[in-house]
Amino acid sequence: MASYVLDTSAVLTILNDESGVDIVLGILEEARDKEIDVYLPFMALMELEYLSLRRHSEEETRLILNLVEAWPVNLEYPTLTWLHEAAKVKALGVISVADAWICSLARLLDVELVHKDPEYDEVPGLKVIKLPYDSGE
C-alpha cells in the first residue's frame, strides 16, 4: 500500500487551488477510502498557521486549521527517533529546519513526500512526488 507525507506546499495547493490540486485531492480521496495512509507533520501545520496569520484573522486561521485537521490524514507529532532523523537531514546544510522535520518523516516512514519545494531535491534517500508550479511562482 502506498503512503505519503504532505509538505506545507501540498496543503496550500488545495487551499489555494493551485496546479497539482488534482494530484493532492486524489491522494486524500484514496486516504478517505482507506486505500493509503497520508501523514501530515506538525511542522506543516505550524507553517500553515503562521502563513495564514499573516493574511487572515486568528478566527479565520482557526477555521482553516480545523478544515485541514479534519482531512483523512494522520497528524504526526515529534518523537526522539524523528528528532534524530531531522537533525541528520539538517546537518546536510541544504534545507530549512522546518523542511528538515517534514522530509525526515518521509524518510523515516520510507514513503513519498508530496511537495513543490526545490530544496528537497538535495536530500538523499528521499522519495518524492513533485507537484507542478503555477506560472509566476
N, C-alpha and C positions, 0 to 999 in steps of 0.2 A: 504494500500500500504506500503510495507516495505521500509525503508530508512536506509542509512548507513553514518557513518563518517569514512574517511580513515585516518589512522595513517601514519606517515612517512614510517614505515616499510612496509605498504601495497603498497605505491608508489614505494618503492625500489624493492619490489617483482616483479613488472612489469619491471622496468628499468633494473634489473639485471637478469631477467628470473630465479627467484628462485622458490623453492617449494611453491605451493599455487598460482602461477601465473594464473592458470585456474580459480580459485575462483574470484580473483580480476578482471580479464578480463570479466568474466561472469557478475559481478556486473556492470561494466562500459557499457557492451553491453545492459543490461536492462535499464540503465540510458539513453543511447543514444536513445533507443526505447521509452523513456518517461514512462516506466513502474514503475520506482522507482526514488527517489531522492538520490543523493550522495553529501555529503558535504566534502570539503577539507579545514581544518582550516589554517589560515595564518601561524600558528606556524609550521605546517608540511611543508609549502613552505619555511619558513626560515631555518628549519633544512635541507631540501633538498639542498638549496642553499649553506649553509656553508659546507656540506659534499661534494658537487660537487666541490666547490672551492679548497678543499684540494687535489683533484685528477685531476682537469681539469682547463683549462684557463677560464677567465671571459667570453670570447666569447662562448666557448663550454657550459659553465654553463647556459648562457642566452638561448641557443638553447634547452637545457634540460628543463628549466623552461617554455619556450614557448610551448614546447610539452605538458607538464603536464597541463598547464593553458588552453590548447585547449581541454582537456578531457571534457566529458559531466558531469561536476561537478559544484556545487555551491561553489565558493570561499567565505569563511567566514572570516570576519574581526571583531575585538573586539567591544563589546557593554558593557555597565555598568553591565547589568544582567549577561553576560557571565563572566566578570571580577570577580564578586562576587562569582559565582559558582566555577571558577578556584581557587579562594582563599580558599574556603571551602574544596575543594579537596586537595590542597597543605597543608592545616592545618593538615590533617591527618598524614603528615610526611612520607608518604611511596613512593612518586614518585617525579620526577624532575619537575621543573617549566614548562618546555615545555610539558611534558606529562600531567600535570595538566590542561593546556589550552586545549590540544587536547581531552582528555577524558571528560572534563567537558562539552564540546559542545555536545557530545553524550548523556550525562546525561540530559542536558537542553532540547534537542530535543526528548528525550526518544526513541533513535534509537540505532542500534548496531554499535559498534566500530570494525573495521576490522584492525587486528594488529598481530604482532609476539612478543610483549614486555611482559615479565613476570611481570614487575612492575604493570601492570593493574590488576593482579589477586587480589591485596589487596584493590581495590577501591570498596566500597559498592555501590550497585544500578546501576552497570554498565553492560549493555548488550553487549556481545562480540561475534565476530567470530574470533577465534584464528587460525591464519594461521600456517601451519606446518613449522618447522625449517628445513633448509638444514643441512645435516651432516657436522659437523665441526664448527657449529655456537655456 
